[in-house]
Amino acid sequence: MRYLPLTDTDRQAMLGVIGASSIDDLFVDVPEDARQKGPIAGLPMHASEMAVERHFASLARKNLAAGDHPFFLGAGAYKHHVPLRSII
């Protein structure tokens, strides 16, 4: 059973308070081409919050940071330790 805390009456009351007639009115400032057109590919429909979090965490683990792996861009310009001289 899905957890749906609001009834349609609740939603209409909240929209009425802010002067919107529908939830779509909340997104009028988002350009049409920037809006999600449908379900997210590879994500099961009606997945739980925990399932979605696990899915995106697994995707995030595939990201690589340049400093964590051999990185040859820069043609030999690497990080070097430069000791500071004490001022005395």
Biopython code that builds the backbone (N, CA, C, O; Angstrom):
import numpy as np
from Bio.PDB.StructureBuilder import StructureBuilder

atoms = [
    (1, "MET", "N", (0.846, -1.188, 0.000)),
    (1, "MET", "CA", (0.000, 0.000, 0.000)),
    (1, "MET", "C", (0.881, 1.237, 0.000)),
    (1, "MET", "O", (1.798, 1.350, 0.813)),
    (2, "ARG", "N", (0.611, 2.151, -0.896)),
    (2, "ARG", "CA", (1.378, 3.387, -0.975)),
    (2, "ARG", "C", (0.914, 4.353, 0.101)),
    (2, "ARG", "O", (-0.269, 4.412, 0.439)),
    (3, "TYR", "N", (1.860, 5.105, 0.629)),
    (3, "TYR", "CA", (1.549, 6.114, 1.639)),
    (3, "TYR", "C", (1.206, 7.416, 0.936)),
    (3, "TYR", "O", (2.087, 8.067, 0.375)),
    (4, "LEU", "N", (-0.039, 7.796, 0.957)),
    (4, "LEU", "CA", (-0.508, 9.037, 0.347)),
    (4, "LEU", "C", (-1.165, 9.872, 1.445)),
    (4, "LEU", "O", (-2.345, 9.685, 1.741)),
    (5, "PRO", "N", (-0.417, 10.781, 2.042)),
    (5, "PRO", "CA", (-0.914, 11.484, 3.212)),
    (5, "PRO", "C", (-2.017, 12.498, 2.932)),
    (5, "PRO", "O", (-2.763, 12.862, 3.841)),
    (6, "LEU", "N", (-2.131, 12.957, 1.694)),
    (6, "LEU", "CA", (-3.106, 14.010, 1.389)),
    (6, "LEU", "C", (-4.250, 13.485, 0.537)),
    (6, "LEU", "O", (-4.055, 12.674, -0.368)),
    (7, "THR", "N", (-5.419, 13.956, 0.842)),
    (7, "THR", "CA", (-6.571, 13.642, -0.005)),
    (7, "THR", "C", (-6.643, 14.702, -1.096)),
    (7, "THR", "O", (-5.952, 15.719, -1.024)),
    (8, "ASP", "N", (-7.470, 14.469, -2.098)),
    (8, "ASP", "CA", (-7.664, 15.477, -3.151)),
    (8, "ASP", "C", (-8.198, 16.779, -2.560)),
    (8, "ASP", "O", (-7.837, 17.865, -3.013)),
    (9, "THR", "N", (-9.054, 16.671, -1.553)),
    (9, "THR", "CA", (-9.591, 17.864, -0.888)),
    (9, "THR", "C", (-8.471, 18.638, -0.195)),
    (9, "THR", "O", (-8.434, 19.867, -0.258)),
    (10, "ASP", "N", (-7.557, 17.922, 0.466)),
    (10, "ASP", "CA", (-6.402, 18.564, 1.105)),
    (10, "ASP", "C", (-5.566, 19.322, 0.078)),
    (10, "ASP", "O", (-5.189, 20.474, 0.297)),
    (11, "ARG", "N", (-5.286, 18.669, -1.032)),
    (11, "ARG", "CA", (-4.469, 19.304, -2.078)),
    (11, "ARG", "C", (-5.157, 20.555, -2.621)),
    (11, "ARG", "O", (-4.517, 21.596, -2.773)),
    (12, "GLN", "N", (-6.431, 20.462, -2.909)),
    (12, "GLN", "CA", (-7.161, 21.616, -3.441)),
    (12, "GLN", "C", (-7.174, 22.770, -2.447)),
    (12, "GLN", "O", (-7.064, 23.932, -2.840)),
    (13, "ALA", "N", (-7.308, 22.458, -1.171)),
    (13, "ALA", "CA", (-7.291, 23.504, -0.144)),
    (13, "ALA", "C", (-5.936, 24.200, -0.112)),
    (13, "ALA", "O", (-5.875, 25.427, -0.037)),
    (14, "MET", "N", (-4.850, 23.433, -0.168)),
    (14, "MET", "CA", (-3.512, 24.029, -0.147)),
    (14, "MET", "C", (-3.254, 24.856, -1.403)),
    (14, "MET", "O", (-2.697, 25.951, -1.326)),
    (15, "LEU", "N", (-3.660, 24.332, -2.558)),
    (15, "LEU", "CA", (-3.485, 25.088, -3.800)),
    (15, "LEU", "C", (-4.296, 26.385, -3.757)),
    (15, "LEU", "O", (-3.841, 27.424, -4.234)),
    (16, "GLY", "N", (-5.502, 26.314, -3.180)),
    (16, "GLY", "CA", (-6.340, 27.508, -3.070)),
    (16, "GLY", "C", (-5.696, 28.592, -2.221)),
    (16, "GLY", "O", (-5.837, 29.779, -2.514)),
    (17, "VAL", "N", (-4.990, 28.189, -1.166)),
    (17, "VAL", "CA", (-4.327, 29.160, -0.290)),
    (17, "VAL", "C", (-3.270, 29.947, -1.050)),
    (17, "VAL", "O", (-3.096, 31.141, -0.803)),
    (18, "ILE", "N", (-2.555, 29.297, -1.978)),
    (18, "ILE", "CA", (-1.507, 30.000, -2.718)),
    (18, "ILE", "C", (-1.992, 30.529, -4.060)),
    (18, "ILE", "O", (-1.219, 31.129, -4.806)),
    (19, "GLY", "N", (-3.254, 30.314, -4.371)),
    (19, "GLY", "CA", (-3.829, 30.860, -5.598)),
    (19, "GLY", "C", (-3.535, 30.054, -6.846)),
    (19, "GLY", "O", (-3.541, 30.605, -7.947)),
    (20, "ALA", "N", (-3.278, 28.765, -6.701)),
    (20, "ALA", "CA", (-3.028, 27.902, -7.858)),
    (20, "ALA", "C", (-4.235, 26.992, -8.049)),
    (20, "ALA", "O", (-4.843, 26.538, -7.080)),
    (21, "SER", "N", (-4.573, 26.733, -9.303)),
    (21, "SER", "CA", (-5.729, 25.870, -9.558)),
    (21, "SER", "C", (-5.332, 24.400, -9.678)),
    (21, "SER", "O", (-6.167, 23.514, -9.501)),
    (22, "SER", "N", (-4.058, 24.142, -9.980)),
    (22, "SER", "CA", (-3.590, 22.760, -10.087)),
    (22, "SER", "C", (-2.109, 22.694, -9.741)),
    (22, "SER", "O", (-1.433, 23.718, -9.646)),
    (23, "ILE", "N", (-1.622, 21.489, -9.558)),
    (23, "ILE", "CA", (-0.199, 21.313, -9.267)),
    (23, "ILE", "C", (0.638, 21.763, -10.455)),
    (23, "ILE", "O", (1.746, 22.268, -10.274)),
    (24, "ASP", "N", (0.126, 21.588, -11.656)),
    (24, "ASP", "CA", (0.859, 22.025, -12.849)),
    (24, "ASP", "C", (1.125, 23.530, -12.824)),
    (24, "ASP", "O", (2.116, 23.987, -13.393)),
    (25, "ASP", "N", (0.262, 24.297, -12.179)),
    (25, "ASP", "CA", (0.471, 25.748, -12.070)),
    (25, "ASP", "C", (1.747, 26.082, -11.300)),
    (25, "ASP", "O", (2.299, 27.170, -11.463)),
    (26, "LEU", "N", (2.220, 25.162, -10.468)),
    (26, "LEU", "CA", (3.432, 25.405, -9.692)),
    (26, "LEU", "C", (4.680, 25.339, -10.561)),
    (26, "LEU", "O", (5.745, 25.793, -10.144)),
    (27, "PHE", "N", (4.565, 24.783, -11.760)),
    (27, "PHE", "CA", (5.722, 24.583, -12.624)),
    (27, "PHE", "C", (5.693, 25.439, -13.888)),
    (27, "PHE", "O", (6.434, 25.162, -14.831)),
    (28, "VAL", "N", (4.864, 26.459, -13.926)),
    (28, "VAL", "CA", (4.755, 27.279, -15.136)),
    (28, "VAL", "C", (6.054, 28.000, -15.473)),
    (28, "VAL", "O", (6.291, 28.305, -16.642)),
    (29, "ASP", "N", (6.899, 28.279, -14.491)),
    (29, "ASP", "CA", (8.159, 28.974, -14.745)),
    (29, "ASP", "C", (9.266, 28.053, -15.235)),
    (29, "ASP", "O", (10.314, 28.527, -15.674)),
    (30, "VAL", "N", (9.049, 26.745, -15.167)),
    (30, "VAL", "CA", (10.038, 25.780, -15.664)),
    (30, "VAL", "C", (9.792, 25.597, -17.158)),
    (30, "VAL", "O", (8.687, 25.228, -17.554)),
    (31, "PRO", "N", (10.802, 25.848, -17.998)),
    (31, "PRO", "CA", (10.599, 25.686, -19.441)),
    (31, "PRO", "C", (10.126, 24.275, -19.776)),
    (31, "PRO", "O", (10.560, 23.303, -19.157)),
    (32, "GLU", "N", (9.255, 24.173, -20.736)),
    (32, "GLU", "CA", (8.664, 22.885, -21.125)),
    (32, "GLU", "C", (9.738, 21.857, -21.473)),
    (32, "GLU", "O", (9.615, 20.688, -21.106)),
    (33, "ASP", "N", (10.792, 22.279, -22.180)),
    (33, "ASP", "CA", (11.829, 21.322, -22.582)),
    (33, "ASP", "C", (12.717, 20.888, -21.413)),
    (33, "ASP", "O", (13.500, 19.950, -21.566)),
    (34, "ALA", "N", (12.620, 21.535, -20.261)),
    (34, "ALA", "CA", (13.400, 21.152, -19.088)),
    (34, "ALA", "C", (12.618, 20.226, -18.158)),
    (34, "ALA", "O", (13.173, 19.718, -17.184)),
    (35, "ARG", "N", (11.349, 20.006, -18.447)),
    (35, "ARG", "CA", (10.514, 19.160, -17.597)),
    (35, "ARG", "C", (10.686, 17.691, -17.959)),
    (35, "ARG", "O", (10.917, 17.347, -19.119)),
    (36, "GLN", "N", (10.572, 16.842, -16.966)),
    (36, "GLN", "CA", (10.653, 15.394, -17.177)),
    (36, "GLN", "C", (9.458, 14.965, -18.019)),
    (36, "GLN", "O", (8.314, 15.266, -17.680)),
    (37, "LYS", "N", (9.722, 14.270, -19.104)),
    (37, "LYS", "CA", (8.652, 13.885, -20.036)),
    (37, "LYS", "C", (7.927, 12.608, -19.634)),
    (37, "LYS", "O", (6.809, 12.362, -20.087)),
    (38, "GLY", "N", (8.543, 11.809, -18.803)),
    (38, "GLY", "CA", (7.932, 10.541, -18.428)),
    (38, "GLY", "C", (8.740, 9.886, -17.336)),
    (38, "GLY", "O", (9.520, 10.549, -16.652)),
    (39, "PRO", "N", (8.561, 8.597, -17.164)),
    (39, "PRO", "CA", (9.305, 7.884, -16.128)),
    (39, "PRO", "C", (10.806, 7.952, -16.379)),
    (39, "PRO", "O", (11.247, 8.082, -17.521)),
    (40, "ILE", "N", (11.578, 7.864, -15.322)),
    (40, "ILE", "CA", (13.029, 7.863, -15.430)),
    (40, "ILE", "C", (13.465, 6.480, -15.888)),
    (40, "ILE", "O", (13.116, 5.478, -15.265)),
    (41, "ALA", "N", (14.229, 6.423, -16.977)),
    (41, "ALA", "CA", (14.670, 5.141, -17.541)),
    (41, "ALA", "C", (15.491, 4.361, -16.524)),
    (41, "ALA", "O", (16.379, 4.914, -15.874)),
    (42, "GLY", "N", (15.191, 3.083, -16.392)),
    (42, "GLY", "CA", (15.932, 2.215, -15.504)),
    (42, "GLY", "C", (15.461, 2.241, -14.065)),
    (42, "GLY", "O", (15.992, 1.507, -13.232)),
    (43, "LEU", "N", (14.485, 3.062, -13.758)),
    (43, "LEU", "CA", (13.972, 3.143, -12.395)),
    (43, "LEU", "C", (12.567, 2.541, -12.368)),
    (43, "LEU", "O", (11.689, 2.995, -13.101)),
    (44, "PRO", "N", (12.347, 1.531, -11.535)),
    (44, "PRO", "CA", (11.025, 0.893, -11.511)),
    (44, "PRO", "C", (9.928, 1.886, -11.115)),
    (44, "PRO", "O", (10.144, 2.784, -10.301)),
    (45, "MET", "N", (8.781, 1.706, -11.696)),
    (45, "MET", "CA", (7.641, 2.568, -11.369)),
    (45, "MET", "C", (7.229, 2.363, -9.920)),
    (45, "MET", "O", (7.249, 1.237, -9.423)),
    (46, "HIS", "N", (6.865, 3.414, -9.255)),
    (46, "HIS", "CA", (6.376, 3.390, -7.877)),
    (46, "HIS", "C", (7.367, 2.739, -6.921)),
    (46, "HIS", "O", (6.979, 2.012, -6.007)),
    (47, "ALA", "N", (8.656, 3.009, -7.145)),
    (47, "ALA", "CA", (9.673, 2.465, -6.246)),
    (47, "ALA", "C", (9.606, 3.202, -4.916)),
    (47, "ALA", "O", (9.211, 4.366, -4.855)),
    (48, "SER", "N", (9.991, 2.517, -3.870)),
    (48, "SER", "CA", (10.004, 3.143, -2.557)),
    (48, "SER", "C", (11.157, 4.144, -2.487)),
    (48, "SER", "O", (12.077, 4.104, -3.303)),
    (49, "GLU", "N", (11.097, 5.025, -1.520)),
    (49, "GLU", "CA", (12.158, 6.013, -1.341)),
    (49, "GLU", "C", (13.499, 5.312, -1.125)),
    (49, "GLU", "O", (14.519, 5.738, -1.667)),
    (50, "MET", "N", (13.497, 4.249, -0.344)),
    (50, "MET", "CA", (14.746, 3.527, -0.078)),
    (50, "MET", "C", (15.281, 2.866, -1.345)),
    (50, "MET", "O", (16.493, 2.843, -1.560)),
    (51, "ALA", "N", (14.398, 2.330, -2.187)),
    (51, "ALA", "CA", (14.833, 1.700, -3.434)),
    (51, "ALA", "C", (15.431, 2.737, -4.378)),
    (51, "ALA", "O", (16.441, 2.478, -5.032)),
    (52, "VAL", "N", (14.809, 3.904, -4.449)),
    (52, "VAL", "CA", (15.328, 4.975, -5.301)),
    (52, "VAL", "C", (16.690, 5.440, -4.778)),
    (52, "VAL", "O", (17.611, 5.666, -5.563)),
    (53, "GLU", "N", (16.817, 5.582, -3.463)),
    (53, "GLU", "CA", (18.090, 5.999, -2.871)),
    (53, "GLU", "C", (19.187, 4.976, -3.174)),
    (53, "GLU", "O", (20.302, 5.358, -3.527)),
    (54, "ARG", "N", (18.887, 3.694, -3.042)),
    (54, "ARG", "CA", (19.868, 2.651, -3.353)),
    (54, "ARG", "C", (20.278, 2.702, -4.823)),
    (54, "ARG", "O", (21.456, 2.568, -5.155)),
    (55, "HIS", "N", (19.288, 2.898, -5.701)),
    (55, "HIS", "CA", (19.558, 2.954, -7.135)),
    (55, "HIS", "C", (20.503, 4.110, -7.460)),
    (55, "HIS", "O", (21.497, 3.924, -8.161)),
    (56, "PHE", "N", (20.195, 5.300, -6.951)),
    (56, "PHE", "CA", (21.030, 6.450, -7.263)),
    (56, "PHE", "C", (22.387, 6.376, -6.568)),
    (56, "PHE", "O", (23.370, 6.897, -7.095)),
    (57, "ALA", "N", (22.464, 5.747, -5.407)),
    (57, "ALA", "CA", (23.753, 5.554, -4.740)),
    (57, "ALA", "C", (24.632, 4.627, -5.579)),
    (57, "ALA", "O", (25.838, 4.847, -5.688)),
    (58, "SER", "N", (24.032, 3.591, -6.171)),
    (58, "SER", "CA", (24.819, 2.686, -7.016)),
    (58, "SER", "C", (25.309, 3.404, -8.265)),
    (58, "SER", "O", (26.417, 3.146, -8.735)),
    (59, "LEU", "N", (24.496, 4.299, -8.804)),
    (59, "LEU", "CA", (24.941, 5.093, -9.951)),
    (59, "LEU", "C", (26.063, 6.041, -9.543)),
    (59, "LEU", "O", (27.034, 6.208, -10.281)),
    (60, "ALA", "N", (25.936, 6.662, -8.375)),
    (60, "ALA", "CA", (26.940, 7.615, -7.902)),
    (60, "ALA", "C", (28.283, 6.929, -7.659)),
    (60, "ALA", "O", (29.330, 7.548, -7.849)),
    (61, "ARG", "N", (28.271, 5.658, -7.243)),
    (61, "ARG", "CA", (29.528, 4.942, -7.012)),
    (61, "ARG", "C", (30.313, 4.716, -8.299)),
    (61, "ARG", "O", (31.504, 4.408, -8.252)),
    (62, "LYS", "N", (29.664, 4.866, -9.435)),
    (62, "LYS", "CA", (30.348, 4.708, -10.718)),
    (62, "LYS", "C", (31.136, 5.962, -11.103)),
    (62, "LYS", "O", (31.987, 5.905, -11.991)),
    (63, "ASN", "N", (30.865, 7.090, -10.448)),
    (63, "ASN", "CA", (31.587, 8.327, -10.748)),
    (63, "ASN", "C", (33.033, 8.210, -10.300)),
    (63, "ASN", "O", (33.325, 7.596, -9.273)),
    (64, "LEU", "N", (33.925, 8.791, -11.063)),
    (64, "LEU", "CA", (35.340, 8.782, -10.734)),
    (64, "LEU", "C", (35.821, 10.214, -10.537)),
    (64, "LEU", "O", (35.474, 11.108, -11.308)),
    (65, "ALA", "N", (36.612, 10.420, -9.513)),
    (65, "ALA", "CA", (37.232, 11.729, -9.292)),
    (65, "ALA", "C", (38.649, 11.672, -9.848)),
    (65, "ALA", "O", (39.345, 10.671, -9.678)),
    (66, "ALA", "N", (39.074, 12.735, -10.506)),
    (66, "ALA", "CA", (40.393, 12.748, -11.135)),
    (66, "ALA", "C", (41.507, 12.496, -10.127)),
    (66, "ALA", "O", (42.502, 11.856, -10.467)),
    (67, "GLY", "N", (41.368, 12.980, -8.901)),
    (67, "GLY", "CA", (42.413, 12.815, -7.909)),
    (67, "GLY", "C", (42.505, 11.423, -7.318)),
    (67, "GLY", "O", (43.480, 11.111, -6.635)),
    (68, "ASP", "N", (41.520, 10.584, -7.561)),
    (68, "ASP", "CA", (41.502, 9.236, -6.987)),
    (68, "ASP", "C", (42.079, 8.167, -7.916)),
    (68, "ASP", "O", (42.253, 7.019, -7.507)),
    (69, "HIS", "N", (42.372, 8.535, -9.151)),
    (69, "HIS", "CA", (42.824, 7.576, -10.150)),
    (69, "HIS", "C", (43.903, 8.216, -11.002)),
    (69, "HIS", "O", (44.026, 9.440, -11.016)),
    (70, "PRO", "N", (44.693, 7.412, -11.718)),
    (70, "PRO", "CA", (45.675, 8.017, -12.625)),
    (70, "PRO", "C", (44.977, 8.981, -13.583)),
    (70, "PRO", "O", (43.944, 8.661, -14.171)),
    (71, "PHE", "N", (45.552, 10.136, -13.722)),
    (71, "PHE", "CA", (44.923, 11.190, -14.500)),
    (71, "PHE", "C", (46.030, 11.868, -15.285)),
    (71, "PHE", "O", (46.904, 12.498, -14.688)),
    (72, "PHE", "N", (46.018, 11.758, -16.601)),
    (72, "PHE", "CA", (47.142, 12.199, -17.415)),
    (72, "PHE", "C", (46.894, 13.526, -18.126)),
    (72, "PHE", "O", (47.781, 14.024, -18.820)),
    (73, "LEU", "N", (45.748, 14.085, -17.971)),
    (73, "LEU", "CA", (45.479, 15.384, -18.576)),
    (73, "LEU", "C", (46.345, 16.419, -17.879)),
    (73, "LEU", "O", (46.376, 16.454, -16.649)),
    (74, "GLY", "N", (47.035, 17.245, -18.609)),
    (74, "GLY", "CA", (47.901, 18.250, -18.011)),
    (74, "GLY", "C", (49.348, 18.047, -18.417)),
    (74, "GLY", "O", (50.207, 18.859, -18.072)),
    (75, "ALA", "N", (49.630, 16.975, -19.143)),
    (75, "ALA", "CA", (50.954, 16.719, -19.717)),
    (75, "ALA", "C", (52.077, 16.851, -18.711)),
    (75, "ALA", "O", (53.059, 17.544, -18.980)),
    (76, "GLY", "N", (51.966, 16.219, -17.581)),
    (76, "GLY", "CA", (53.050, 16.194, -16.619)),
    (76, "GLY", "C", (52.962, 17.242, -15.524)),
    (76, "GLY", "O", (53.838, 17.289, -14.661)),
    (77, "ALA", "N", (51.955, 18.069, -15.528)),
    (77, "ALA", "CA", (51.791, 19.058, -14.457)),
    (77, "ALA", "C", (51.036, 18.375, -13.328)),
    (77, "ALA", "O", (49.816, 18.224, -13.388)),
    (78, "TYR", "N", (51.773, 17.959, -12.291)),
    (78, "TYR", "CA", (51.172, 17.212, -11.203)),
    (78, "TYR", "C", (51.212, 18.010, -9.914)),
    (78, "TYR", "O", (51.869, 19.047, -9.831)),
    (79, "LYS", "N", (50.520, 17.528, -8.932)),
    (79, "LYS", "CA", (50.560, 18.141, -7.607)),
    (79, "LYS", "C", (51.958, 17.936, -7.019)),
    (79, "LYS", "O", (52.507, 16.835, -7.076)),
    (80, "HIS", "N", (52.510, 18.970, -6.471)),
    (80, "HIS", "CA", (53.823, 18.885, -5.838)),
    (80, "HIS", "C", (53.728, 19.477, -4.448)),
    (80, "HIS", "O", (53.009, 20.450, -4.220)),
    (81, "HIS", "N", (54.462, 18.879, -3.522)),
    (81, "HIS", "CA", (54.523, 19.418, -2.174)),
    (81, "HIS", "C", (55.524, 20.563, -2.148)),
    (81, "HIS", "O", (56.679, 20.380, -2.531)),
    (82, "VAL", "N", (55.105, 21.724, -1.709)),
    (82, "VAL", "CA", (55.986, 22.871, -1.598)),
    (82, "VAL", "C", (56.025, 23.235, -0.125)),
    (82, "VAL", "O", (55.068, 23.800, 0.406)),
    (83, "PRO", "N", (57.166, 22.902, 0.558)),
    (83, "PRO", "CA", (57.234, 23.202, 1.999)),
    (83, "PRO", "C", (57.284, 24.709, 2.236)),
    (83, "PRO", "O", (57.893, 25.458, 1.472)),
    (84, "LEU", "N", (56.639, 25.124, 3.298)),
    (84, "LEU", "CA", (56.663, 26.527, 3.683)),
    (84, "LEU", "C", (57.896, 26.791, 4.538)),
    (84, "LEU", "O", (58.246, 25.987, 5.401)),
    (85, "ARG", "N", (58.545, 27.907, 4.296)),
    (85, "ARG", "CA", (59.693, 28.274, 5.120)),
    (85, "ARG", "C", (59.184, 28.990, 6.357)),
    (85, "ARG", "O", (58.267, 29.807, 6.279)),
    (86, "SER", "N", (59.760, 28.694, 7.457)),
    (86, "SER", "CA", (59.340, 29.386, 8.687)),
    (86, "SER", "C", (59.865, 30.806, 8.664)),
    (86, "SER", "O", (60.955, 31.067, 8.153)),
    (87, "ILE", "N", (59.104, 31.702, 9.207)),
    (87, "ILE", "CA", (59.483, 33.126, 9.250)),
    (87, "ILE", "C", (59.983, 33.434, 10.643)),
    (87, "ILE", "O", (59.192, 33.632, 11.565)),
    (88, "ILE", "N", (61.303, 33.475, 10.800)),
    (88, "ILE", "CA", (61.904, 33.802, 12.093)),
    (88, "ILE", "C", (63.096, 34.701, 11.865)),
    (88, "ILE", "O", (63.758, 35.103, 12.822)),
]
sb = StructureBuilder()
sb.init_structure("model")
sb.init_model(0)
sb.init_chain("A")
sb.init_seg("    ")
for serial, (resi, resn, name, xyz) in enumerate(atoms, 1):
    if name == "N":
        sb.init_residue(resn, " ", resi, " ")
    sb.init_atom(name, np.array(xyz, "f"), 0.0, 1.0, " ", f" {name:<3s}", serial, name[0])
structure = sb.get_structure()
